[in-house]
Every structure is written in structure tokens, then in C-alpha cells.
């Protein structure tokens, strides 16, 4: 079978990577992404055969629209030549529109119904939707898909990232010379979905003041964001230029401060002391907070308080709890067998 797999973010790449390796043995695959810093570099690190088509549209509506128009035009030429029988994506608007227009069956995964604009552009056009069990189907049926076309799996999507291979030597070890490290992940500021207004600079500077003997490492997302962070934070705080393997860098930190997105869930499943500042409210973050797997801290004082507590937490206990939680999950890719034999 000819299969088109589209991934647009680092999370989507890591989610599909084991499936790509499996399907490559029996099927003819075409993998596409866009010129988006982290996705492009991570594909290179993990040596995935992928065609880079088009660009990320940035934070403005007009830029996003124009990028989508140009990208679909380029994708159309590639896909009409390849002639896939099936499309797999993580609710890519471009893949949805082209698959619909060309009559290609499209099966999508999704854990982000809060991404309202993307949902409206994709959900009505897919044939089957696969989602985590802790997210109610009604969060997606409101966008125009029947409940019978939604299949739920018992897992967080980050299960596949944690179970996958960790690539080493992507992180400059010079940044980890001191004994303890606090890793801060910025939130997604250019996405189409809404995020809370976060004083990122204030949080990071406060952490540096309160924990003077610790490495403070910041993992940004965009070239311009990283440049701005470096200018505003100075040399005391390390803002990484490199795209790194998340499994490797999380293994090097003592506390992870995340926005509540992919790396936050991954850190929890790896047993890393983690807190969420809830940059982008979503079902996964709420689920982990509800289960007692993840503390949430939104004010500066609370973030410092929880970080201090996490630095004194029982690491072995956290790892055992995470392992038990991870082992209770099923591989999301197994749910594909309920839809189509691959």
C-alpha cells in the first residue's frame, strides 16, 4: 500500500517514528513535514527520510494563511505524483484538505481539541479519528465527526516517545557542569490556539535568583524567540541554540518546568520531577494534575515553592510511580488495527 504520513511538530514526528519504521518494511511510504525549526532538525537527528514542504506561517493570521496556500500548492504536486491510498496525520489541515480533494482515505490522531481552528479545518474531513481515552468524544463531535468514527486508546501520546529510542550527544554537556539543573520549556506562542499570558522572562529570572547555585537551562522554540531570550536573560541563564533529543535533556535535569504540553507529559512519564505553569490549558495537563502525577503552579511564588519541593522529592519513588503508570497504557498505534490492516 502507498501511505502518506504527515507530521508538523516534534511531538508528531516522535509519535509517528516507530510506526514509520514498522510500515516501511511492508509498504511504500511518503513522509512530509514543513520548514519548522524543531521538526526539521529532529528529523535530521533521527535520520528520518522526509520531504520538507513549505514553511511554518509564524504568529500572524495572514502569514499562516499564505503559508498554507503555498504549502498546499506544493503538496498537491507531490501527492498527485505519489498517489497514496491512505493518509495518516495528526490532524494536519493541509493533509486533510488535499486528501479530501483527491479522495484519499485519511485517518488522524489527535489529543488537542482545544486547537479550535485546526479542528474546524480537519475533523469534518477525516474518515476516522483516534484519540486518548481520557478525552471525551464530545470534545471532537462538536466539530462535525460522528461518535462512531472516533476510536479511543488507553494512553497518553507521549507513551510512544518514552518507549522510543533516545538519541544521545545532542545536548552540549558544558551546560551541565554544576550538580543540579532546572530546565524551563517556553510555551507555544505562535500557535493558532489560545494560550495564557505568561511572564516567561519574569519566571526564569526569578528561578535564577532563588536558585543561584543551579544551572538554569531554557529550551525555546523559534529562532527569533531564542534570540530575544538570550538578549533579555544574559549569560547567567543558558538559552539553548540547539534542537536536542527530549529524552536526553530530561535525563540531565533535576526539575523540569513545563507549559503543560508534550514535554511536560513526557517528563512525568519518565519519572522526572515536573511542574506545569499551565501555559496552554489542555486535557492532558488536567488529566495528569487530576491523577496527582503533576503539580500545577501558576504564580511566581508558587512556582518557586513547588520547584523547591520537587528538588527534595524521592526520585526513585517518582520513577516507580511513572513506570507503573506507563505500563498501564496501551500502544496508540495498535488502535489503527481496528480501522485498517497495515
Secondary structure, DSSP 4 states (H G I P E B T S, - for coil): -EEEEE--SHHHHHHHHHHHHHHTTTSEEEEEEEE-HHHHHHHHHTT---EEEEE---SSHHHHHHHHHHHHHHHHHHHHHH--SEEEESS-HHHHHHHHHHT-EEEEE-S-TT-HHHHHHHGGG-SEEEEETTS-THHHHTTS--GGGEEEESS-THHHHHHSPPPPS-S-GGGG-SS-EEEEE---SSSSS------HHHHHHHHHHHTTTSEEEEE-SSHHHHHHHHHHH-SSSEE--S---HHHHHHT-SEEEE-SSHHHHHHHHTT--EEE--SS--HHHHHHHHTTSSEE--SHHHHHHHHHHHHTS-HHHHHHHHHHHHHT---GGGGGGGT---
